[in-house]
Amino acid sequence: MLKEGEFRIPSGCAISGIIDKKGKRFSGEEIIKSIALMHERSNGLGGGFAAYGIYPQYKELYAFHIFYDNLSVKSQVEDFLTKHFEIESAGNIPTKSVPNIKDQPLIWRYFVSPKIYMSKEEVMDEDEFTSRRVIRINTEYKGAYVLSSGKNMGAFKGVGYPEDIGEFFMLDRYEAYMWTAHGRFPTNTPGWWGGAHPFTMLNWSVVHNGEISSYDANRRFVEMFGYKCTLQTDTEVITYLFDLLVRKHKMPLEKALKAVAAPFWDDIERESKEVQNELKSIRTVYASALINGPFSIVLGCAKGMIALNDRIKLRSLVAAEKGDRTYIASEESAIKIICDNPDKIWSPKGGEAVIALLEGGNNEPKF
């Protein structure tokens, strides 16, 4: 008899997301309940959450969550951090004993500000400075992995079912204005603590269901701009694509979405001449950013949540709204269990983005 993990379920993995567009913070209990309903879509080899707005007392500092395999590499990385950052606070991330969570690494959290030094060879803002140091830690220090590095946000993930990971990190004690979650069913890559979703870079986070058949083209493209894909999963590259397009190349979010999930050529031809020219330019210039394969993703950033599935909708995705809340999940039932009477509920079309941003303030948010 085949055992769990010895066979392949191509449509496996579960994703979920909740945002309060007024910025009202709420505990992690709801997102845990939502993702737990889709228990059968994962197999215990990966679960995780991203939470935004959880560190208001340190909101101007970068919050590094880091896994360590041992104390030796922890010491080395802390020497590196001290050289490049002012460390305001450091300590282990609180956890509790959960029977199904085993072999966890050392899990530490640092609130830091970068020591930016300028030279002819290296002129950059604090986001670029920080992202480069994160990549260096993840590539140069074997046994260390920065699982999140944004401001006023954090990722919590590991090997286990997502509801167990939520209990392990005691996420019911945190409050955030946005939560995303993932239950993993690895198909082509191993289940390990760093390989669980979400994947992050600065304030970006991605949870993903599917397979990226264009991974090698996407990877080569982002690595031309200094990124390094080292985490044994195709999902990592999606995070870097959005960081590259929106933060580095200053593309409006809507155009970046058209780059990674571009309309088919036949559909482009049906648009007005002005729209045709724009879409053709995006497809030509950013051909290597196009994500192919079946996927549905929830993308998080400091200002909101974006959900997107592939152009022919090979992975399920459902959205709902209730008052100030927007909900995303792989299954309608995962929304209904926490919002039993939504004002609106729908299944987005293939390649159609659901964009839910915080209301008020700057209408051109920094992603």
C-alpha positions in Angstrom: 0.0 0.0 0.0 1.3 3.5 -0.9 1.9 5.7 2.1 1.4 9.4 2.3 4.2 11.3 0.5 5.0 8.3 -1.8 2.6 9.3 -4.5 2.0 12.5 -6.4 -1.2 14.6 -6.3 -0.7 17.2 -9.0 -3.4 19.5 -7.7 -2.3 19.3 -4.1 -1.3 22.3 -1.9 -3.7 24.8 -0.4 -3.5 28.6 -0.2 -5.5 31.1 1.8 -5.4 34.8 2.5 -7.3 37.5 4.5 -6.9 41.2 4.5 -8.8 44.0 6.3 -8.6 46.9 3.9 -9.1 49.4 6.7 -5.9 48.1 8.4 -7.7 46.7 11.4 -5.5 44.0 13.0 -6.9 40.6 14.0 -5.4 37.4 15.4 -4.1 34.4 13.4 -6.9 32.2 14.6 -9.1 32.7 11.4 -6.3 32.0 8.9 -5.4 28.8 10.8 -9.0 27.7 10.8 -9.3 28.4 7.0 -6.1 26.6 6.0 -6.8 23.7 8.4 -10.1 23.0 6.5 -8.0 22.1 3.5 -5.9 19.6 5.5 -6.2 16.9 2.8 -4.6 19.1 0.2 -1.2 18.9 2.0 0.7 15.9 3.4 2.5 17.3 6.5 5.8 18.2 4.6 5.3 21.9 4.7 3.0 24.7 6.2 3.4 28.3 6.7 2.0 31.8 7.2 2.9 35.4 6.4 1.6 38.2 8.6 1.6 41.9 8.0 1.3 44.6 10.7 2.5 42.4 13.5 5.4 44.5 14.7 4.1 48.1 15.1 6.6 48.9 17.8 9.4 48.2 15.3 7.7 49.2 12.1 10.6 51.3 10.8 13.1 48.4 11.2 13.6 45.3 9.1 12.5 42.1 10.9 14.8 39.2 10.1 13.4 35.7 10.8 16.3 33.3 10.5 16.6 29.5 10.7 20.0 28.1 11.9 21.1 24.5 11.8 23.6 25.0 14.6 25.2 27.5 16.9 28.4 27.8 14.9 26.6 29.2 11.8 24.5 31.4 14.0 27.6 33.0 15.4 29.0 33.6 11.9 25.7 35.1 10.7 25.5 37.4 13.7 29.0 38.6 13.0 27.8 39.4 9.5 24.7 41.2 10.7 26.7 43.3 13.2 29.0 44.4 10.4 26.2 45.5 8.1 23.3 46.4 10.4 22.5 48.1 13.7 20.7 45.5 15.7 17.9 47.0 17.9 16.7 43.7 19.3 17.4 40.0 19.0 16.1 36.8 20.4 14.6 33.5 19.6 11.1 33.4 18.2 8.7 32.0 20.8 7.3 28.5 20.1 5.5 25.8 21.9 5.8 22.1 21.9 3.6 20.4 19.3 3.8 16.6 19.0 3.8 16.6 15.1 6.5 19.3 14.8 9.9 17.7 15.0 13.6 18.4 14.2 13.1 22.1 14.2 16.1 24.4 13.6 17.2 27.2 15.8 14.7 30.0 15.0 15.7 33.6 15.7 14.4 37.1 15.1 16.3 40.4 14.7 15.1 43.9 14.3 17.7 45.8 12.3 18.5 49.0 10.4 21.1 48.9 7.7 24.5 50.6 7.9 24.5 51.9 4.4 27.9 53.0 3.1 28.3 54.6 -0.2 31.0 54.1 -2.8 31.4 54.5 -6.5 30.9 50.7 -6.8 27.9 50.5 -4.4 25.3 53.2 -4.3 21.8 52.0 -3.2 18.8 52.6 -1.0 18.2 50.7 2.2 15.9 48.1 0.5 18.6 47.2 -2.1 21.3 47.1 0.5 19.2 44.8 2.7 18.1 42.5 -0.1 21.7 42.0 -1.2 22.7 41.0 2.4 19.8 38.6 2.6 20.9 36.9 -0.6 24.5 36.7 0.7 23.4 35.0 3.9 21.2 32.5 2.1 24.0 31.6 -0.4 27.2 32.0 1.6 26.3 30.6 5.0 25.5 26.9 4.9 23.0 26.1 7.5 21.4 29.6 7.7 18.3 30.8 5.9 16.6 34.1 6.2 12.9 33.3 5.9 11.7 36.8 6.0 13.2 40.3 6.0 10.5 42.9 5.6 9.3 45.7 7.8 6.4 45.2 10.2 5.8 41.7 8.8 7.1 38.2 9.2 7.0 34.6 7.8 6.4 31.6 10.1 6.9 28.2 8.4 8.2 24.7 8.8 7.8 21.0 8.1 4.3 20.0 9.3 0.7 20.6 8.5 -0.2 24.3 8.5 -2.5 24.1 11.5 0.3 22.5 13.5 2.8 25.1 12.3 0.3 27.8 13.4 0.1 26.3 16.9 3.8 25.8 17.1 4.5 29.5 16.5 1.5 30.5 18.6 0.0 32.7 15.9 -3.2 33.2 17.8 -1.2 35.6 19.9 -0.2 37.8 17.0 -2.4 40.4 15.3 -2.0 41.5 11.7 -4.1 43.4 9.1 -3.3 40.7 6.6 -2.5 37.0 6.8 -1.7 34.4 4.1 -1.2 30.7 4.5 0.0 27.6 2.7 -0.4 23.9 3.1 2.2 22.1 1.0 2.1 18.8 -0.9 5.7 18.7 -2.4 5.7 17.1 -5.9 9.1 17.7 -7.4 11.2 18.9 -4.4 11.8 17.7 -0.9 9.9 18.8 2.2 12.3 20.8 4.5 12.0 23.8 6.8 13.4 26.3 4.3 11.3 24.9 1.4 8.0 25.5 3.1 5.9 28.5 1.9 5.7 31.5 2.0 8.8 32.6 0.2 9.8 36.2 0.8 12.0 39.1 -0.2 11.7 42.3 1.8 8.0 43.0 2.1 7.0 40.6 -0.7 5.7 37.1 0.2 4.3 34.4 -2.0 2.2 31.2 -1.3 1.7 29.1 -4.4 -0.2 26.0 -5.6 1.1 24.5 -8.8 4.2 23.9 -10.9 6.3 26.4 -12.8 7.3 24.8 -16.1 9.1 28.0 -17.0 11.3 27.9 -13.9 14.7 27.7 -15.6 13.9 30.6 -17.9 12.6 32.7 -15.0 15.5 31.7 -12.8 18.1 32.7 -15.4 16.3 36.0 -15.9 16.3 37.1 -12.2 19.8 35.8 -11.7 20.9 38.3 -14.3 20.0 41.0 -11.7 21.8 39.5 -8.7 19.2 37.1 -7.3 20.2 33.6 -6.4 17.7 30.7 -6.4 19.0 28.2 -3.9 15.9 26.8 -2.0 15.0 23.7 -4.1 11.6 25.0 -5.2 10.2 26.8 -8.2 8.1 29.1 -6.0 11.1 31.1 -4.9 11.5 32.6 -8.3 8.0 34.2 -8.3 8.9 36.3 -5.3 12.1 37.5 -7.0 10.2 38.3 -10.2 7.8 40.7 -8.4 10.6 42.3 -6.4 12.6 42.8 -9.7 9.7 44.2 -11.8 8.0 46.4 -9.2 10.8 47.5 -6.8 13.8 47.5 -9.1 12.3 48.3 -12.5 9.5 50.5 -11.1 6.8 48.8 -13.1 3.2 49.6 -11.9 1.8 46.5 -10.3 -0.9 46.0 -13.0 1.8 45.9 -15.7 3.9 43.5 -13.7 0.9 41.2 -13.5 0.6 41.4 -17.3 4.3 40.4 -17.5 4.1 37.2 -15.4 0.6 36.2 -16.6 0.5 37.8 -20.0 -2.7 37.5 -22.1 -2.6 35.1 -25.1 -1.6 36.7 -28.4 -5.1 36.1 -29.8 -6.6 38.0 -26.8 -4.2 40.9 -27.3 -5.3 41.3 -30.9 -8.8 42.0 -29.7 -7.7 45.0 -27.7 -7.5 48.6 -28.8 -4.4 49.6 -30.7 -3.0 51.5 -27.7 -3.5 48.5 -25.4 -2.2 46.1 -28.0 1.1 48.1 -28.3 1.5 48.2 -24.5 0.8 44.5 -24.0 3.1 43.5 -26.9 5.9 45.6 -25.5 5.6 44.0 -22.1 5.5 40.5 -23.7 8.6 41.3 -25.8 10.7 43.0 -23.2 9.8 40.7 -20.3 9.4 37.4 -22.2 11.5 35.6 -19.6 9.3 36.9 -16.8 6.3 35.0 -18.1 5.3 32.2 -15.7 4.1 29.1 -17.5 2.4 26.0 -16.0 -0.5 25.5 -13.7 -0.5 27.9 -10.7 -2.5 29.9 -8.3 -0.7 32.4 -6.0 -1.4 34.8 -3.3 1.1 37.6 -3.3 1.5 39.8 -0.1 3.1 43.2 0.3 3.1 46.0 2.9 0.1 47.6 1.2 -2.1 44.7 0.3 -2.8 41.3 -1.2 -2.9 40.1 -4.8 -4.2 36.8 -6.0 -3.6 35.4 -9.5 -4.0 32.1 -11.3 -2.6 30.9 -14.6 -4.1 32.0 -17.9 -6.2 28.8 -18.4 -7.1 28.3 -14.8 -5.5 24.9 -14.1 -5.5 25.5 -10.3 -8.6 26.5 -8.3 -8.9 29.9 -6.8 -11.9 31.6 -5.0 -12.3 35.1 -3.8 -14.9 36.8 -1.5 -15.6 40.1 0.1 -17.4 41.0 3.3 -17.4 44.6 4.6 -13.8 45.7 4.8 -12.4 42.1 4.4 -11.2 40.3 1.2 -10.7 36.6 1.3 -8.8 34.3 -1.0 -8.6 30.5 -0.9 -8.2 27.4 -3.0 -11.7 26.2 -2.0 -14.9 28.1 -1.3 -15.4 26.1 1.9 -12.2 27.5 3.3 -13.7 31.0 3.1 -17.2 30.0 4.2 -15.9 28.4 7.4 -14.7 31.9 8.6 -17.1 34.1 6.6 -20.4 32.2 6.3 -22.3 35.0 4.5 -20.0 37.0 2.3 -21.3 40.0 0.4 -19.7 38.7 -2.8 -18.0 35.5 -3.8 -16.6 34.5 -7.1 -14.0 32.4 -9.0 -11.6 34.7 -10.9 -11.0 34.0 -14.5 -7.8 32.6 -15.8 -5.1 35.3 -15.6 -7.4 37.7 -13.9 -5.9 39.3 -10.8 -7.7 40.0 -7.5 -6.2 43.1 -6.0 -7.1 44.1 -2.4 -5.1 47.1 -1.1 -5.2 49.0 2.1 -7.5 52.0 1.9 -6.4 55.6 2.6 -3.0 57.2 2.5 -0.8 57.2 -0.5 -2.6 55.9 -3.6 0.7 54.8 -5.1 1.8 52.4 -2.4 5.4 51.2 -2.0 5.3 47.5 -2.6 
